[in-house]
Amino acid sequence: MNNKIKLTLAALLLSSSLFAGKYNLDIDHSNVSFKVKHMLISNVRGEFTDFSGSFVYDEKTNKLKSLKGIIKVSSIDTDNLKRDKHLKSKDFFDAKKFPLIKYTLNQIKNDKAYGKITIHGITKNIVMDFENNGLVVDPWGNTRVGIALEGKISRKDFKLKWNDLLETGGAIVADKIKLYVEIEGILEK
């Protein structure tokens, strides 16, 4: 009797994993962006334009099982070339020495994504809000899944410490960075 239960459980686990598929990011329909307070009064927005990744999504349960992503730091774009050059310099990202930002999902629990992010050679745990936008088959027969992540990090945790003070004592660049990730993936065939 005990072996029957084990066999049944194994069959259930195997059958549920058969519905999980690997999805590659559709870069044209995905976005990795951020915003940070500037001089305490406004936000500077930016994005990374060169990134890649993949994830495993269980179509039967509509659950994200894993996610890995890589961002090329040199692709930072804040719509200001002088600022972008400064962000790539040793004052901030030091893109020559640390060319990549990496993210790995550990688990989804309720509406939170728990993972690890590596910036400037330093890896930290991060919790982000998670939104599952579901699955659809496009007009060309491709299965697509959309997900979104939103969270905050402290740039000082990653030794991105450059700053200058205002006359009022406030910082030119805030410590907290808000992150926004919108991902659309296409099922590998």
N, C-alpha and C positions, 0 to 999 in steps of 0.2 A: 504494500500500500504506500509506503514511504517513497519508493522508487517511482510510482505512478505520479505522485504529487511533484516530485523533482522533474520528471519528464514533461509534465504539463507546464510547469513554470518555465522550463527551458524553451519549450515550443512557443509560449507566449512572448517571452523576451526576444527570441529570434524573429518571430513574425512582426513584432513592433519595429525592430530595427530594419526590416526590409523596406519599410515605408520612408525611412530617412534618406534624404538625398543631399549630395554635395552641391552647393551653389557658389558660383564665382560672381564677384561684384561686377555689375554693369556700371562702369565708371561714368558713362554719359548720363546716368540717372541716379547718381549717388553724390553725396557732398559731405565733406569734413570741414567744419568751420568753428570759429571761436569768437568771443568778444571779451574785452577787458576795459575797465574804467580808465579814462585818461584825464588827468588833472582833477579828479573827483567829480567832474561835471558832465562828462559825455562818455560814450562808448566808442572804442575803435573795434571794427570788425575785420576779420580776415578769414582766409581759407587756405587749405593745402590742395593743390591741384593735381598732384601726382601721388597716388596711393593705390594699394592693391589689397586683396584679401579674399577669403572664402569662408563659408559657414556650412554647417550641417543643420538641416531643418527636417523635422519629422512631420510629414504631410498628414499622417493619420491622426496625430494628437495636436497638430498645429503648434508645435513647440520648437524653439531654437535649442539645439543640442550643443553646438560649439561655434566659436567665431574667432578668427585670427585676422589681424590687419597690420599692414606696414605703410607708413607715411614717409615720403622723402622730404626732409626738412627744407631742402633747397627750393621746394615748390611753394613756399609760403608766399601769399599774395594778400596784402592789405590795401591794394590800390594806391600805393605810394612807394616808388622804387627806393628812395633814400631810407625810409623806415624799414623796408624789407631787407635791404643790405645790412642795416644795423641789427636786425633780428637774427640774421644768419651769422653774424660776427661772434667773437669770443665773449662779448658783453652779454649775449643771450644764449642762443642754441649752439654756437660753435659748430656749424654745419659740416665743416671739413673733418673735424674730429669725431662728431656724433651725427652721422648723416641720416639716421633713421629713428623714427618713433614707432614703437611696437605696442600692440594691444592683443591680449589673449583673454577670452571670456572663461571664467571658472564655472559659473552657474547662474541660472535665472531663478529667482525666488520671488513669487508674487509679481509685482511690477518693477523689480529691481534687477539690474545686471551687475554681478560681482565679477571683477576681473583684475588683471594686472596691466599696468601701463609703464613703458620704459621711455624716458625722455632724458637726454643729456647723460646717458649711461647709467641712470638711476631707475630702479624698478620699485614701484609702489602699488599697493592695492587701491582700487578705485571702485566706488559704487555709483552707478548711473541709473537714472530713470529709464525704463524700458517700455517701448511701445511695439506691439506686434501688429503690423498692418495687414497681415494675412497673405494669402496665396491666390494667384490668378493665372489663367492660361491666356497668353497674348494672341493676337490675330494670326501669328506665324507658327503657332503650336508650341511655343516655349513656355515652360512653367516658371513663374516669377514669384518671389517673396519680397515683401518690404518690411523693414524694421527701422526703428529710430532709437537713438540713445542720447541722453542729455545729462550733463553733470558738471561738477566744478572740481578744479584742482588748485592747489597753492603752488605758484611757480617757484617759490622759495624752497619747497620740498625737493625740487629738481635742480637746485643751485643756479636758478635763473634769477640772479639777485640785482642786476643793474637797476639803478634808479637815481633820481635826482629829487631834491625837495623844492617845494614851492615856498614863497615868502610866508605863506600862512602855516607852513609846517607839514602840509600834506604831500603825498608822493605823486610824482608825475604819472607813474604806471602802477595800478593797483596790484596787489598780490594775487587775488582770486581771479582765475580764468574760467569762463563759462564755455563748455564744449558742446557742440551739436553735431551729431552724426546721423545722416539719413542714408540708408543703404537699400539698394534694389539688387537682388541677386537672381541669376539665371541658372536653372538646374542643368548640371552637366549631363550630356547624353552619352 
